[in-house]
């Protein structure tokens, strides 16, 4: 089984963690998505109130009401598991897992999101509960087994990159890059990766590094998928696309200014 996590889920978990109660160590919530061919696609989530201390409890009535509301908006999304803030499981995780497991036909997925961002990246881990015991005898208990986790393409993670870049700054002052600056940033990242690949190939050819067959196959596949475009033709296509983008931005700003003027006139009248 494999788990694919949509960026929206990470945003929801971080937002839930930021808005938690002052004395609350972590937050939990339900995961929505679908299961196709052994792959769990986690596409959405919502918070669920809980207590964790001398008593451990989950507000399952709130969970069911929220799930019914989500079903009215998108019936394709089903409960696939639950999430928690923090990078690891603890002694209460199995109890929460049983709570959510009672709401599902299959075994739920437990998603742990490292909201501390201590490593400069989102530490996302997924687990599934499996019984353990001696062969031929009844299970002695359950344990969490890790599952491979993947995130979608980098195109869907631009906002997450902004959050990571602003981790050490005042959150109220952080702003998303404009489309032009974002494109420039993407090109700089691409150039850095091309330089790294070029150095690796040069080192392999010169005998300074050991060749990796898997890396070689990936490079060959990537080069084969790249379309051969003349430099001048590419420059023309890029300039045309950039002019269209600037025109759209200009019209959007003009419309915004006109709406602001209309609102001012209405307030005066």
C-alpha positions in Angstrom: 0.0 0.0 0.0 1.2 3.5 -0.8 0.0 6.9 0.4 -0.2 10.1 -1.8 -0.8 13.3 0.2 -2.3 16.4 -1.5 -0.8 19.8 -0.4 -4.2 20.9 0.8 -4.1 18.4 3.6 -0.8 19.8 4.8 -2.2 23.3 4.8 -5.2 22.1 6.8 -3.1 20.3 9.4 -0.8 23.4 9.8 -3.8 25.7 10.1 -5.4 23.4 12.7 -2.1 23.3 14.7 -1.7 27.1 14.7 -5.3 27.5 15.9 -5.1 24.9 18.7 -5.8 25.7 22.3 -2.9 27.1 24.3 -2.5 24.0 26.5 -3.0 21.5 23.7 0.2 19.6 22.7 -1.1 18.2 19.4 -4.2 18.1 17.2 -6.0 15.3 15.3 -8.5 15.1 12.5 -10.1 13.0 9.8 -8.6 12.3 6.4 -10.7 12.2 3.3 -9.9 10.7 -0.1 -10.1 7.5 -2.1 -8.3 4.2 -2.5 -7.4 3.0 -6.0 -5.3 0.0 -6.8 -3.6 -0.2 -3.4 -2.8 3.6 -3.4 -4.5 5.8 -0.8 -5.0 9.3 -2.2 -5.5 11.7 0.7 -7.2 14.8 -0.8 -8.9 16.6 2.1 -9.2 16.7 5.9 -11.1 18.4 8.7 -10.2 18.8 12.5 -11.8 16.7 15.2 -11.9 17.9 18.9 -10.3 15.5 21.3 -9.0 15.3 24.9 -5.6 13.7 25.7 -4.4 13.4 29.2 -5.7 11.3 32.1 -8.7 10.6 29.8 -8.4 10.0 26.1 -11.5 10.7 24.0 -12.6 11.8 20.5 -15.7 13.8 19.7 -17.0 11.2 17.2 -20.4 13.0 17.0 -18.6 16.1 15.6 -16.6 13.8 13.3 -19.8 12.3 11.9 -21.6 15.6 11.4 -18.6 17.1 9.5 -18.3 14.0 7.4 -22.0 14.3 6.4 -21.4 17.9 5.4 -18.4 16.9 3.3 -20.4 14.2 1.6 -23.0 16.8 0.5 -20.1 18.7 -1.2 -18.2 15.7 -2.6 -19.5 12.2 -2.3 -16.4 10.8 -4.0 -14.3 11.5 -0.9 -14.5 8.9 1.8 -12.9 8.5 5.2 -9.4 7.0 4.7 -7.8 7.6 8.1 -6.8 10.3 10.5 -3.9 12.7 11.1 -2.0 14.1 14.0 0.5 16.9 14.4 4.0 15.7 15.4 6.5 13.4 13.7 5.9 10.2 15.7 3.3 8.0 17.3 2.8 7.9 21.1 1.0 5.7 23.6 -2.4 7.3 22.8 -2.1 6.9 19.0 -3.4 3.3 19.0 -6.5 4.4 21.0 -7.3 7.1 18.5 -6.6 4.6 15.7 -9.3 2.3 17.1 -11.7 5.2 17.4 -11.4 6.0 13.6 -11.1 2.3 12.7 -14.6 1.8 14.0 -15.9 4.3 11.4 -14.4 2.5 8.5 -14.6 -0.8 6.8 -10.9 -1.1 6.0 -7.9 -0.3 8.1 -7.4 3.5 8.5 -4.2 5.3 7.6 -2.5 7.2 10.3 -0.7 10.4 9.0 1.9 12.2 11.1 2.8 15.7 10.0 5.9 17.4 11.6 4.5 20.8 12.3 7.7 22.0 13.9 9.5 22.0 10.5 12.7 21.4 12.4 14.4 19.8 9.3 13.4 22.6 6.9 10.8 20.4 5.3 7.5 18.7 5.9 8.2 15.5 7.7 5.2 13.4 6.6 4.9 9.8 7.7 2.1 7.3 7.3 1.3 4.2 9.2 -1.2 1.4 9.2 -2.0 -0.9 12.2 -1.2 -4.5 11.8 -1.6 -7.4 14.3 1.5 -9.2 15.6 2.0 -12.4 17.4 3.4 -16.0 17.1 2.7 -18.0 14.0 -0.4 -20.1 14.3 -1.6 -18.3 17.5 -4.0 -15.5 18.1 -2.6 -11.9 17.8 -1.0 -10.5 20.9 -1.6 -6.9 19.9 -1.2 -4.4 17.2 1.7 -2.3 15.9 2.1 0.6 13.5 3.9 -0.3 10.2 5.2 2.5 8.1 3.9 3.1 4.6 5.7 4.9 1.7 4.5 8.5 1.3 4.7 10.7 -1.8 3.7 14.2 -2.5 2.4 15.5 -5.9 4.6 17.4 -8.4 6.4 20.5 -7.3 3.8 22.6 -9.2 1.4 21.9 -6.4 3.8 22.7 -3.6 4.6 26.4 -4.4 2.6 27.6 -1.4 4.3 25.0 0.9 7.7 26.3 -0.3 6.6 29.8 0.7 5.7 28.6 4.2 9.1 26.9 4.6 11.0 29.9 3.3 9.2 32.1 5.9 9.6 29.7 8.8 12.1 32.0 10.6 10.3 35.2 9.7 7.2 36.9 11.1 4.3 34.9 9.8 2.2 38.1 9.4 4.8 39.6 7.1 5.2 36.6 4.7 3.8 37.0 1.2 3.6 34.8 -1.8 5.8 35.5 -4.8 4.3 37.1 -7.9 3.9 34.9 -10.9 7.0 36.5 -12.5 9.2 36.1 -9.4 7.9 32.6 -8.9 8.8 31.7 -12.5 12.3 33.2 -11.9 12.7 31.2 -8.7 11.6 28.0 -10.6 14.2 28.6 -13.3 16.9 29.2 -10.7 16.1 25.9 -9.0 16.1 24.2 -12.5 19.5 25.6 -13.3 20.9 24.5 -10.0 19.6 20.9 -10.6 21.0 20.9 -14.1 24.4 22.0 -12.7 24.3 19.1 -10.2 23.4 16.6 -12.9 26.2 17.9 -15.2 28.8 17.6 -12.4 27.6 14.1 -11.7 27.9 13.0 -15.3 31.4 14.7 -15.6 32.5 12.9 -12.4 31.3 9.5 -13.7 33.0 10.0 -17.1 36.2 11.0 -15.5 36.1 8.1 -13.1 35.8 10.2 -9.9 32.3 8.8 -9.1 30.7 5.4 -9.4 28.0 5.1 -12.0 24.5 4.4 -10.8 22.4 2.4 -13.3 19.1 3.7 -11.9 20.2 7.3 -12.2 21.4 6.7 -15.7 18.0 5.2 -16.7 16.2 8.2 -15.1 18.4 10.7 -17.0 17.9 8.8 -20.3 14.1 8.8 -19.8 14.1 12.5 -18.9 16.2 13.5 -22.0 13.9 11.3 -24.2 10.8 13.1 -23.0 12.2 16.6 -23.6 11.0 18.0 -26.9 13.7 19.3 -29.3 12.9 23.0 -29.8 15.0 25.5 -31.6 16.4 28.3 -29.3 14.9 31.1 -31.3 11.5 29.3 -31.5 11.5 28.7 -27.8 12.3 32.4 -27.2 9.5 33.5 -29.4 7.0 31.2 -27.6 8.2 32.3 -24.2 7.9 36.0 -25.1 4.4 35.5 -26.5 3.3 33.7 -23.4 4.8 36.4 -21.2 3.0 39.2 -23.1 -0.3 37.4 -22.7 0.4 37.0 -19.0 1.3 40.7 -18.6 -1.9 41.7 -20.5 -4.1 39.5 -18.2 -2.4 41.0 -15.1 -2.9 44.6 -16.5 -6.6 43.9 -17.2 -7.1 42.3 -13.8 -5.5 45.3 -12.0 -7.6 47.7 -14.1 -10.8 45.9 -13.2 -9.8 45.9 -9.5 -9.2 49.7 -9.7 -12.6 50.3 -11.4 -14.4 48.3 -8.8 -12.7 50.2 -6.0 -13.7 53.5 -7.6 -17.3 52.4 -7.9 -17.4 51.3 -4.3 -16.1 54.7 -3.2 -18.7 56.6 -5.3 -21.5 54.4 -3.9 -20.3 55.1 -0.3 -20.3 58.9 -1.1 -23.8 58.9 -2.6 
